Amino acid sequence: MERFEHICHALNSLPDAQGQRVFEHYLLNHSIKAIAAAEGVTERAINAAIQRGLENMKKYLEKVL
C-alpha cells in the first residue's frame, strides 16, 4: 500500500492539467487522441504534457524513496 500512496502523492504534486492528463491516459486508459479531442488541443501538446508529468513524478519519487 505504501507504494500506491507514493504514486498518488507524486501524481498530486503535478499541476492540475498535467496531472489530469497523466491520470486519464494511464489510469483510465484514454488514448492521447481522445484526450486531445476532449480538450480541443493537439495530440502533440497532450503527449508532451504527459511526458513532462512522468518526468516530474519520477523526480518526486526519487526524493521520497
N, C-alpha and C positions, 0 to 999 in steps of 0.2 A: 504494500500500500504506500510506502514511503516514496517509491519511485514515481508512482502516479501523482502524488502530491507535488513533487518537484517539477514534473512536466506541467501540471496545472499552473503552478506559480510562474514558470517560465513563459507559458502562453499568456498569462495575465499581465506579465511585465511588458508586453508589446503594446505599441499604440493601438487604439481601438480598431481602426480599419484593417491594419496589418494582421492583428490577432484574429479578427473575424474571417479574413481570407484564408489563413492557415487552418483555422478550425473547420471551415466549410470544406476545404479541399481534402484534408487528411482525416478528419473525424467524421464528417458527413458524406465523404466520398463524392463531392460535387466536382465536376470537371472544371478546368480553368476556363473553358469556353462558356460554360453555363454561368459561372460567377461573373465573368466579364459582361455577358449579355444582361444579367440581372442588375449590374451596377452601371451599365452604359459606358464602360471603358474598354480599352483594348486588352486583348489576351496578354500581350507583352507586358503591360502595366501590372496585371494580376500576377503573372509569373515572376516578375522582378520583386514585387512586394512579398510574395511567398518565400522566395529565396532569401531575401533580406531578413524576413521573420525567422526563418530557420537558423540563419547565422547568428542572429541576436539571441535566440533561445539556446543555442549551443554555448555562446559566451556566458550566458546566465548560469547554465547548468555546470559549466566548468568552474565557476566561482563557488557554487554551493556544494559540489560533490568532492 
